[in-house]
């Protein structure tokens, strides 16, 4: 979740006022579609505006549209989002650390940069407010709730990973095991909330690709191609792994989660054996796993499971105190 809406307003309005004969129209490259609807909605509404747009009011109206009715909690939540996630530029390779290849520090590649400047506790407050929206029957409201939960928990994942790294440096087996288990549990919980919304299913992505095929062979080809696009992005050895990463149910648990699970398992085993972690060897094993996942025949559901609101409230109760005690790093 990112995209500085007020900066978009400023730049577009400046272009309208000062572009002169060089101004021909407005367009947007939708390479990263399906993750930030508010950003694209704003750009294309702004294109038809007559003068400056009050971004704060626009977002209040957006909150009403997303819920289907005015709701004070929703408007407060979206005001927080406007001044946190949507006050940061949408640069290349934005993702939560969950989607990165496992590493002890920072992140593995520019394609999965988890850096945030806002306080994750503010995002947690937006999550709490959305949990208490009265009118919550619209599909887009539930999509927004899932998106906020995913982002907040994904931000928190970095804190747990850093504690895991600290335990590794101290060779504290007990703490290492505890934090490793927390990392995997957290990703499984993220998979659960993602799986409750039809817009966050890797199974739907694969199914829609397979639908282009006529023969079984064609369907298999398109299905595997769909999996490669959001994971390895091409043939073995390419350097755009995770370029189109998506926080979707199925991917979170069996692809990203499996990579981190293998990392945790290997690190703990090496510490117990009193030997250093072989990063080069592990990287090769992860590359092999990625290819096998993309080429595999595992089936993923294209139907949501579970009640989004119930899962969201359960996860908030489970993680809110831990998140409240963290600091951005």
N, C-alpha and C positions, 0 to 999 in steps of 0.2 A: 504494500500500500504506500504510494508516494505520488507526488505531483504537486508543485507549488501553484495553487489556483490563483492566488493574488498576483503572482508574478506572470502567469499566463494572461490574466486580465490586463496588467500593465503593458506587456509587450504587444499584445494584439491591438489594444486601444491606441498605442503609440503608432503602430503600423497604419491603422485606419486614418489617423489624423495627419500623419507625416509621410506616408508612403508615396503619395503623388501618383504620377502616371506609371510608376513601377509596380503599383499594387494591382494585381489582377484577380486574386481570389485567395481562399483559405483551404488548406488541405491538411491531412494528418496521416502519417505512416503508421498503420495499425499492426505493426509487427508483433507487439506484445498484447494482442487482444485477449479479452476474457478475464482480466485481472483488476482493472481499474476503471469501471464504467463511469464514475463521476468525472474523471478527467476528460474523457471523450465527449460526454454529454455537455460539459461546460464549453469546450472548444467549439462544438457545432452550434450551440445556442448563441454563443458570443458572436459567431459569424453573422447573425441576423440582427444583432443589437443596434440600437440607435443611440450612441453615446456610451458613457461609462456605465458599467454594471456594478451594483452594490453586491460584492461577493458574499458578505455575511448574510444579507437578505436572501440571495440566491440559494445559499446552502440551507437556510431555514425552510425555504419552499421545497427544496430537494428532500429534506427529511419528511415533509408531509407526503410528498409523492411516493416515497419509498414505503411508508407505513400505510398509506391509503386513507389517513385521517390525521388531523393535528394531534401531536402528543408532545408534552413538555419534556419528557425524558429523552425522546428521540432527538428533539431539537438541541438539547444540551449535549447529547452524545456527539452529534454531528458538528457542533461548535468546537468541541474538543478535538475531533478529527481534523477539522479545518486548520487548527492551530498547532497540530503535531504532525501526523503523517502527511497531511496535505499542505504542509508548509515547507516540505523538503522536495528538492528537484528529483524528477524521475530519471535518474541516470541509468547507464548501461549496467546490466548484470545485477539488478537488485533482487535479493532473496533473503529468506531467513537462513541461519547457519545450518539448519536441519538439512537443507538441500545441497550443501557443499560436500565434496569428498572429505572424509574424516582427516582432521589434522589436530595437533595439540594446541596451536595458537593461530590467531587471526582466521583466515579462510583460505581454501585451496586455490581458487581461481577468481579472476575478475567477473566471471559469469555468475558467481554466487556471493555477492558482496552484502553482508548483513548489517553494515554500519548504519546507525540511527543517531540523530542529534537530540531527539526529544526524550523525555523521561517515560519509560515503559509503564510506570505507575499511573501516568495520565491516561494512557491507552486503556489500562485496566479500569479506570473510572468510567470511560466510555462504554466498556464491556458491561459494567454493572448497570449503567443506565439503560442500555439496550435490553438487558435481561428483564427490565421492569416496564417495558413499553406495553401499554394496554391493548392497542390495536396492532396485532401481530399476525395477521392472516395472510399477508401478501408474500409471494415467493421472493420478491426482491428484498424485503425486510429480512427474511431468514438468510438470504445470501449475504447481506451486509453483516449480520450477526456472526455467521460462520467466518467471514473474512476477518473481522476484528478479533475473534477468538484465536484464529490461526496465527495472526500477526503477533498478538500479545504473547501467546505461548511460544511461538518461534523466537521472539526476542529473548524470552526467559531461558530458552535452551542454551544460549551462549553463556549465560551465567553458570549453568550447571556444567557445561563442558569445561569452562575455565577452572571450576573447582575440581573436576576430574583430573585436569592437567596438573594442578597444584598437588593433588594426592600422588600422582605419578612421580613428580619431582621429589617428593618426600618419601617415596616408596612405602606409602601407607596402604597396605592391602585392604584393610577394612573399609577405609574411606573411599578408596579407589573402586571397590566393588559396589559400595552404596551409591556413589555418584554415577557409575556406569549403568546400574539398574534404573536409576532415576531418568537418565537420558533416554533409554529405550522405552520406558513406560510413558514418558512425555510424548514421544513420537507416536506411540500406539494410541494415546488419548487424542492427539491431533488427528490421526486417521479416523477415529471414531466420529468426531464432530464434522469432519469433511465428508464423511460417508453419509451424513444425514441430509445432504442437499444435492439435488440432481445436477447442479452446475459444477460440482467439485469431485466428479468421479472419473478416474482414468478409464473405467469400463465404458462410459458413454463416448469418450474420445475414440477409443479403439473400435467400438461398434459402428460409429458414424463413418469411420474410414473403411471398414469392411463392407459397408453398404454400397460402396462404389464398385465393388467386384461383382462379376456375374458368375464365374466358375469358382469352385472351392480354392483353386490355386490362386486366383486373383484376390479373393477375399483374404487369404492368408498373407499374401504379399502386402496388400494395403494395411492390414492390421499390424504387421511387423514394422512397416514403414512409419506408421503412426507412433508406435512405441519408441522407435529410434529418434524421431524428431524431438521428443521431450526428454530424451536421456542422452544417448551417445552422439547424436547428430551426425550420422554418417558411418563411414567404415572405420575399422580398428586403426588406432594411431592418430586420429584427428584430434585437433586441439580445441574443439568447440563443445566438449562434453558439458552438459548441463546448461548450454546456451539458452535453451527454451524450457528450462526447468519450471515445473508447475507443482504447487502444493495441492495435490489431489489425493483423495482416498485411493488406496491401492498402491500408488507410487510412494506415499509417505511411509507405509509400513513395509512393503516388500522390496522396495528399491532403495530409497534413502535410508530407511530404518535398518534394512539389512546391512548396508555398508557400515553404518555406525555400530551395529551389533557386532559385526566381525572385528571392527577396530577395538571395541571395548574388550571383547574376548581375548584377542591377541595380546593387547597391552597387559592385561591382568596375568595372562599365562607367562609372559616374559618377565614380569616383575617377580612372580613366584619362582621362576627358574633362575632368577638373579642374572639376567642377561639383557642387553639393550634392545629396544624395539627396532626391528629392521624395516625402516621406512620404504626403502627401494623394493624389497621383496613384497611387502604388503601392498604397495601401489600396483604392482603387476597382478597380484591376486584380485584386487578390486577391479582392475581393467577387464580381467577375464570374467568376473562376475557380471559386470555391466553388459558385456556382449552376450553372455548366456541369458540374461534377463530379457534383453531386447529380442533375441532370437527364439526365446522359449514359447511354450504354448499355454502358459498359465492363464486361466480364465478369470475375468474381473466382472463384478456385477455392474450393470448399467442402471440399477434401480437404487434409490436412496434407502437407507435403513435407520430406524430410530427417530426419536422426536428431538428436533434441533434445540428447542427451548429447554427441554429436560436435561439434555446432555450439556448444554451451555451452563446451566445453573449448577449442575453437579461438578463440572470442571472448575467453575469459579470458586465454589466452596473448597475444592481440593487445593487450588493453587494460589488463591488470592493472598494469603498470609505470607507465602514464600516470596511472591513477586513484590509484595509491599516491603519486604526486608532487603531487597536487592538494590544495587547501584548500577547505573549504566557504566559499561566498561568499553 
